[in-house]
Amino acid sequence: MANILFITPRFLQNASGGAEKLTSDYVNILSESHDVTVITSAAKNYVTWKNEFKPGLTEESQYKIIRFAVEKTRNINQMNLVLDRCLRRGDSVSMKDQMSFLEEQGPFCPLLVEYVSKHQFDYDLVILVGYLYYPVVLSIPLLKVPFVIVPTFHDEPAFRLPIYRQTYLSHYTYSFNAPEEMDVYESYHRQKVNSYFLIGTFVEDPISENQKSNSTITRDSSKENHQLITIGRIEPAKGYPELFEQYHHWKQLNHRTDVTLKCLGSVFSMDVSHNKEIQFPGFVSEEEKVAEIQNSYLLLNPSAYESFSISIMESWLQEKPVLVNAKSSVMRGHCIRSQGGLYYSDSNSFQRMLDYLLENQSIANKMGKNGRKYVLTNFSKDVIKTKLNQMVNTLLG
């Protein structure tokens, strides 16, 4: 049994997606056979980094959480101004400016970094999740004990800053969610990673879980059911403005009344009141999400910046095809390997791919079945548990 320390910007025990779900999954798996401690911020909301949890130690049944107060809430507009200034200066940008961006990016928790410096030798292995944020970037140079980085790298503007090339060195050990995530690193850094694992995270199978509990998922068997859905935070950074425009143009050309678009999730930094042809039910429960996927025809994911995408896995498990933004090399790679969906690069290809899936239901159904097989083979809980334990055993030597 080893002492394992997780470092992550925020820790949510019931997260439904993103790096937060991955961290929670890994913590739960590893705490079955190791002593696990999570150090993180006291923030719940990544937009503001407002302290909503009580700082200090919390002991769960299988692991410990130590939360540190965020000393500076985030102002997105100010952060973007600092980032733009840094990007304009390219490789000549000063370290002072880059540190200013990191502090604005947050969560600004100097005491967390101090804890790493003082207490790292209490642990046999450190696992850091999320490449972009202050606690991770500031902790890595301090580490003298074995560690692995689960970076969730994105092909996004901030990753071009020199500080990230200087922090994420090629001789460190990484755990990537997909081969394309590693490609993002090697393309930007122009060097090969020496040591890495490919793991990702798992997605629960709602069909088998449903059968275990002797309940049934309500299915809409209507042949006229052509509901398109998206799942996750509805915000500009996730590509929603472009999706809404593309969908609107498609509707104008097709005049189809049997196709609807429903976006599940909370809305951030967007005014969607004018999108009368789109449904916004807001945040929904896991049970409601399962039912909405089951009653849908396909899932859309418009994000250009993904390191895994829980939502397409959830849809594939229910044998639904997906249509994703080709700018996300990770999702494009999942579609190619699984043969479970298509991808678009602009408004024209969006219209053509959507038309193709709607007009070829037998092919769309086959894609959905391919997707389910892909997820069960690569991202079941047992598969991820085996890979994660193999990684830890290898790193502990």
C-alpha positions as CSV (number, residue, x, y, z in Angstrom):
1,M,0.0,0.0,0.0
2,A,1.4,3.4,-1.1
3,N,0.7,7.0,-0.1
4,I,-0.6,8.8,-3.2
5,L,-1.1,12.5,-3.5
6,F,-3.5,14.0,-6.1
7,I,-3.0,17.7,-7.1
8,T,-5.9,19.2,-8.9
9,P,-7.5,22.7,-9.3
10,R,-10.9,21.6,-8.0
11,F,-12.3,18.4,-6.7
12,L,-16.0,17.5,-7.1
13,Q,-17.0,14.0,-5.9
14,N,-20.1,13.8,-8.0
15,A,-18.8,15.3,-11.2
16,S,-20.5,14.2,-14.4
17,G,-17.8,15.1,-16.8
18,G,-14.5,16.7,-17.5
19,A,-11.2,16.5,-15.6
20,E,-13.2,16.6,-12.4
21,K,-14.9,13.2,-13.2
22,L,-11.6,11.7,-14.2
23,T,-10.0,12.8,-11.0
24,S,-12.9,11.5,-8.9
25,D,-12.8,8.2,-10.8
26,Y,-9.1,7.8,-10.3
27,V,-9.3,8.7,-6.6
28,N,-12.0,6.2,-6.0
29,I,-10.2,3.4,-7.8
30,L,-6.8,3.9,-6.2
31,S,-8.2,4.4,-2.7
32,E,-9.4,0.8,-2.8
33,S,-5.8,-0.3,-2.3
34,H,-3.8,2.8,-1.4
35,D,-3.8,5.7,1.0
36,V,-5.0,8.6,-1.1
37,T,-5.0,12.3,-0.3
38,V,-6.3,15.0,-2.6
39,I,-5.1,18.6,-2.3
40,T,-7.2,21.2,-4.2
41,S,-8.8,24.6,-4.0
42,A,-11.9,25.4,-1.9
43,A,-13.7,26.5,-5.1
44,K,-16.6,24.8,-6.7
45,N,-17.2,27.1,-9.7
46,Y,-14.3,27.2,-12.1
47,V,-15.5,30.5,-13.7
48,T,-15.0,32.6,-10.5
49,W,-13.0,30.3,-8.3
50,K,-15.1,31.6,-5.4
51,N,-14.4,29.7,-2.1
52,E,-17.5,27.6,-1.5
53,F,-16.0,24.6,0.3
54,K,-14.6,25.0,3.8
55,P,-10.8,25.1,3.7
56,G,-8.9,22.4,5.6
57,L,-9.0,18.6,6.0
58,T,-12.0,16.5,5.2
59,E,-11.8,12.7,5.8
60,E,-14.0,10.6,3.5
61,S,-14.5,6.9,4.0
62,Q,-11.6,5.9,1.8
63,Y,-9.5,9.0,1.2
64,K,-8.7,12.5,2.5
65,I,-9.3,15.9,0.9
66,I,-7.3,19.0,1.9
67,R,-8.7,22.2,0.5
68,F,-6.9,25.5,0.3
69,A,-8.6,28.9,0.1
70,V,-8.4,30.8,-3.2
71,E,-6.8,34.1,-2.5
72,K,-8.0,35.8,-5.7
73,T,-11.3,35.2,-7.5
74,R,-11.2,35.1,-11.2
75,N,-12.2,37.9,-13.6
76,I,-12.6,36.3,-17.0
77,N,-12.3,39.6,-18.9
78,Q,-9.1,40.5,-17.1
79,M,-7.7,37.1,-17.6
80,N,-8.4,37.2,-21.3
81,L,-6.8,40.7,-21.6
82,V,-3.6,39.4,-19.9
83,L,-3.6,36.3,-22.1
84,D,-4.0,38.3,-25.3
85,R,-1.1,40.5,-24.3
86,C,1.0,37.5,-23.7
87,L,0.1,35.8,-27.0
88,R,0.9,39.0,-29.0
89,R,4.4,39.0,-27.6
90,G,5.0,35.4,-28.6
91,D,8.2,33.8,-27.4
92,S,9.5,37.2,-26.2
93,V,6.8,37.4,-23.6
94,S,8.3,38.0,-20.1
95,M,8.0,35.5,-17.3
96,K,6.3,38.3,-15.2
97,D,3.5,38.6,-17.7
98,Q,3.1,34.8,-17.9
99,M,2.9,34.6,-14.1
100,S,0.3,37.3,-14.2
101,F,-1.7,35.2,-16.5
102,L,-1.3,32.1,-14.3
103,E,-2.6,34.1,-11.3
104,E,-5.5,35.4,-13.3
105,Q,-6.2,31.9,-14.6
106,G,-6.1,30.5,-11.1
107,P,-7.1,29.1,-8.8
108,F,-4.6,31.2,-7.0
109,C,-3.7,29.1,-4.0
110,P,-0.1,29.8,-2.8
111,L,-0.6,27.8,0.4
112,L,-1.4,24.7,-1.7
113,V,1.9,25.1,-3.5
114,E,3.6,25.6,-0.1
115,Y,2.1,22.4,1.1
116,V,3.6,20.5,-1.9
117,S,7.0,21.9,-1.1
118,K,6.9,21.0,2.6
119,H,5.0,17.7,2.5
120,Q,5.8,15.9,-0.8
121,F,8.1,13.4,0.9
122,D,5.2,12.1,2.9
123,Y,4.0,10.5,-0.3
124,D,5.3,7.8,-2.6
125,L,3.7,9.1,-5.8
126,V,2.1,12.4,-6.9
127,I,-0.6,12.5,-9.6
128,L,-1.3,16.0,-11.1
129,V,-4.5,16.5,-13.1
130,G,-5.0,19.4,-15.5
131,Y,-2.2,21.2,-17.2
132,L,-3.5,24.8,-17.4
133,Y,-3.8,25.9,-13.9
134,Y,-1.7,27.7,-11.2
135,P,-1.5,24.8,-8.6
136,V,-0.3,22.3,-11.1
137,V,2.2,24.6,-13.0
138,L,3.7,25.9,-9.8
139,S,3.9,22.4,-8.1
140,I,5.7,20.5,-10.9
141,P,9.2,22.3,-10.6
142,L,9.1,21.6,-6.8
143,L,8.7,17.8,-7.1
144,K,11.5,15.5,-6.2
145,V,9.4,12.4,-5.6
146,P,8.0,10.2,-8.4
147,F,5.1,11.9,-10.2
148,V,2.8,11.5,-13.3
149,I,1.0,14.3,-15.1
150,V,-2.6,13.7,-16.4
151,P,-2.5,16.9,-18.4
152,T,-5.7,16.9,-20.5
153,F,-3.8,18.9,-23.1
154,H,-6.0,20.9,-25.5
155,D,-5.1,22.5,-28.8
156,E,-5.9,25.9,-27.5
157,P,-4.2,29.4,-27.5
158,A,-3.0,29.4,-23.9
159,F,-1.0,26.2,-24.5
160,R,1.3,28.2,-26.9
161,L,2.7,30.2,-24.0
162,P,6.4,29.5,-23.4
163,I,5.8,28.8,-19.7
164,Y,4.0,25.6,-20.6
165,R,6.8,24.4,-22.8
166,Q,9.2,25.1,-19.9
167,T,6.9,23.3,-17.4
168,Y,5.9,20.1,-19.3
169,L,9.3,18.6,-20.1
170,S,9.6,15.6,-22.4
171,H,11.3,13.4,-19.8
172,Y,8.4,13.6,-17.4
173,T,5.8,10.8,-17.3
174,Y,2.4,11.5,-18.7
175,S,-1.0,9.8,-18.7
176,F,-2.9,10.8,-21.9
177,N,-6.6,10.3,-22.5
178,A,-6.1,9.6,-26.2
179,P,-3.3,9.4,-28.8
180,E,-4.3,12.7,-30.3
181,E,-3.7,14.4,-26.9
182,M,-0.1,13.3,-27.0
183,D,0.1,14.5,-30.6
184,V,-1.0,18.0,-29.4
185,Y,2.0,18.0,-27.0
186,E,4.5,16.7,-29.5
187,S,3.3,19.1,-32.2
188,Y,3.6,22.2,-30.0
189,H,6.8,21.2,-28.2
190,R,8.4,19.6,-31.2
191,Q,9.8,16.7,-29.2
192,K,8.7,13.2,-28.3
193,V,7.4,12.1,-25.0
194,N,9.8,9.5,-23.4
195,S,7.4,7.9,-20.9
196,Y,3.6,7.8,-21.1
197,F,0.4,5.8,-20.5
198,L,-2.9,5.9,-22.5
199,I,-5.7,5.5,-20.1
200,G,-8.7,7.9,-20.2
201,T,-11.6,7.3,-17.9
202,F,-14.6,5.1,-17.7
203,V,-18.3,5.6,-18.5
204,E,-21.0,3.6,-16.7
205,D,-23.2,1.5,-18.9
206,P,-26.7,2.8,-18.3
207,I,-28.3,-0.2,-20.0
208,S,-26.6,-2.8,-17.8
209,E,-26.9,-0.7,-14.6
210,N,-30.6,-0.3,-15.5
211,Q,-31.1,-4.0,-15.8
212,K,-29.4,-4.6,-12.5
213,S,-31.9,-2.3,-10.8
214,N,-34.8,-4.0,-12.6
215,S,-36.0,-0.7,-14.1
216,T,-36.4,0.2,-17.8
217,I,-35.4,3.2,-19.8
218,T,-38.3,4.9,-21.6
219,R,-37.8,4.6,-25.3
220,D,-39.5,6.7,-27.9
221,S,-40.1,4.3,-30.7
222,S,-41.7,6.9,-33.0
223,K,-40.2,6.9,-36.5
224,E,-40.6,10.7,-36.5
225,N,-38.2,11.1,-33.5
226,H,-35.2,13.1,-34.8
227,Q,-34.1,14.9,-31.7
228,L,-30.5,16.1,-31.8
229,I,-28.9,16.7,-28.4
230,T,-25.8,18.3,-26.9
231,I,-24.5,17.6,-23.4
232,G,-22.4,19.8,-21.2
233,R,-21.7,23.5,-20.4
234,I,-23.2,25.8,-22.9
235,E,-20.6,28.5,-23.4
236,P,-18.7,30.2,-26.3
237,A,-15.5,28.3,-25.5
238,K,-17.3,25.0,-26.3
239,G,-18.3,26.1,-29.8
240,Y,-21.9,26.8,-29.2
241,P,-22.3,30.1,-31.1
242,E,-21.0,28.5,-34.2
243,L,-23.2,25.4,-33.7
244,F,-26.3,27.6,-33.3
245,E,-25.5,29.5,-36.5
246,Q,-24.8,26.3,-38.4
247,Y,-28.0,24.7,-37.2
248,H,-30.0,27.8,-38.0
249,H,-28.7,27.8,-41.6
250,W,-29.4,24.1,-42.0
251,K,-33.0,24.6,-40.8
252,Q,-33.5,27.4,-43.3
253,L,-32.4,25.2,-46.1
254,N,-34.3,22.0,-45.1
255,H,-37.5,23.3,-43.5
256,R,-37.8,20.0,-41.6
257,T,-40.3,20.1,-38.8
258,D,-39.4,16.6,-37.5
259,V,-35.9,17.6,-36.3
260,T,-35.3,19.4,-33.0
261,L,-32.2,20.4,-31.1
262,K,-32.0,20.2,-27.3
263,C,-29.0,21.4,-25.4
264,L,-28.6,19.8,-21.9
265,G,-26.6,21.7,-19.4
266,S,-26.1,25.1,-17.7
267,V,-25.6,28.2,-19.8
268,F,-22.5,30.3,-19.1
269,S,-21.5,33.7,-20.6
270,M,-24.1,33.5,-23.4
271,D,-27.5,34.9,-24.1
272,V,-29.6,32.2,-25.6
273,S,-33.0,33.9,-25.3
274,H,-33.2,34.6,-29.0
275,N,-32.7,30.9,-30.0
276,K,-36.4,30.1,-30.0
277,E,-35.9,27.0,-32.3
278,I,-33.6,25.4,-29.7
279,Q,-34.6,23.9,-26.4
280,F,-32.6,24.7,-23.2
281,P,-33.8,22.6,-20.3
282,G,-30.8,23.5,-18.2
283,F,-28.9,21.1,-15.9
284,V,-30.6,17.7,-15.7
285,S,-30.1,14.7,-13.4
286,E,-28.3,11.6,-14.6
287,E,-31.6,9.7,-15.0
288,E,-33.0,12.5,-17.1
289,K,-29.8,12.6,-19.2
290,V,-30.0,8.9,-19.8
291,A,-33.6,9.2,-21.0
292,E,-32.8,12.2,-23.2
293,I,-30.0,10.3,-24.9
294,Q,-32.2,7.3,-25.4
295,N,-34.9,9.4,-27.0
296,S,-32.5,11.2,-29.3
297,Y,-31.4,10.4,-32.8
298,L,-27.8,11.5,-32.4
299,L,-25.4,13.6,-30.3
300,L,-23.7,16.8,-31.5
301,N,-20.4,18.0,-29.8
302,P,-19.3,21.4,-31.2
303,S,-16.2,21.8,-29.0
304,A,-12.9,22.2,-30.7
305,Y,-11.0,21.7,-27.4
306,E,-11.5,18.2,-26.0
307,S,-9.0,15.8,-24.4
308,F,-11.5,12.9,-24.1
309,S,-15.3,13.7,-24.3
310,I,-17.5,11.9,-21.9
311,S,-20.6,12.9,-23.8
312,I,-19.8,11.0,-27.0
313,M,-19.0,7.9,-24.9
314,E,-22.3,8.2,-23.0
315,S,-24.2,8.4,-26.3
316,W,-22.3,5.5,-27.9
317,L,-23.2,3.3,-24.9
318,Q,-26.8,3.8,-25.9
319,E,-26.0,3.1,-29.5
320,K,-26.4,6.6,-30.7
321,P,-24.2,8.0,-33.5
322,V,-22.4,11.3,-33.0
323,L,-21.5,14.3,-35.1
324,V,-18.5,16.2,-33.8
325,N,-16.3,19.2,-34.6
326,A,-13.4,18.0,-36.7
327,K,-11.2,20.7,-35.1
328,S,-11.1,18.4,-32.0
329,S,-8.5,15.9,-33.1
330,V,-9.3,13.7,-30.1
331,M,-13.0,13.4,-31.0
332,R,-12.2,12.9,-34.7
333,G,-9.8,10.1,-33.7
334,H,-12.5,8.4,-31.5
335,C,-14.9,8.5,-34.5
336,I,-12.3,7.1,-36.9
337,R,-11.2,4.3,-34.5
338,S,-14.8,3.4,-33.5
339,Q,-16.6,4.0,-36.8
340,G,-19.2,5.4,-34.6
341,G,-19.8,8.9,-36.0
342,L,-18.9,11.6,-38.4
343,Y,-17.2,15.0,-38.1
344,Y,-17.6,18.4,-39.8
345,S,-15.2,21.3,-40.3
346,D,-17.4,24.2,-41.5
347,S,-21.1,25.1,-42.1
348,N,-21.2,23.3,-45.4
349,S,-19.8,20.0,-44.1
350,F,-22.1,20.3,-41.0
351,Q,-25.1,20.4,-43.3
352,R,-24.0,17.5,-45.5
353,M,-23.0,15.3,-42.6
354,L,-26.2,15.9,-40.7
355,D,-28.3,15.3,-43.8
356,Y,-26.4,12.0,-44.5
357,L,-27.0,10.7,-40.9
358,L,-30.7,11.7,-41.0
359,E,-31.3,10.2,-44.5
360,N,-29.4,6.9,-43.8
361,Q,-30.9,5.6,-40.6
362,S,-29.5,2.0,-41.1
363,I,-26.0,3.4,-41.3
364,A,-26.6,5.7,-38.4
365,N,-27.8,2.7,-36.3
366,K,-24.7,0.7,-37.3
367,M,-22.5,3.6,-36.2
368,G,-24.3,3.7,-32.8
369,K,-23.6,-0.1,-32.4
370,N,-20.0,0.4,-33.4
371,G,-19.7,3.1,-30.8
372,R,-21.0,1.0,-28.0
373,K,-18.6,-1.8,-28.8
374,Y,-15.7,0.7,-28.8
375,V,-16.6,2.1,-25.4
376,L,-17.1,-1.3,-23.8
377,T,-13.8,-2.5,-25.2
378,N,-11.7,0.5,-24.2
379,F,-13.5,2.5,-21.5
380,S,-15.3,0.2,-19.1
381,K,-14.6,0.6,-15.4
382,D,-12.8,-2.8,-15.3
383,V,-10.5,-1.8,-18.2
384,I,-9.7,1.6,-16.7
385,K,-9.1,0.1,-13.3
386,T,-6.6,-2.4,-14.7
387,K,-4.7,0.2,-16.7
388,L,-4.6,2.7,-13.8
389,N,-3.3,0.1,-11.3
390,Q,-0.7,-1.1,-13.9
391,M,0.5,2.5,-14.2
392,V,0.8,3.0,-10.5
393,N,2.6,-0.3,-10.0
394,T,5.0,0.6,-12.7
395,L,5.8,4.1,-11.3
396,L,6.2,2.7,-7.8
397,G,8.7,0.2,-9.2
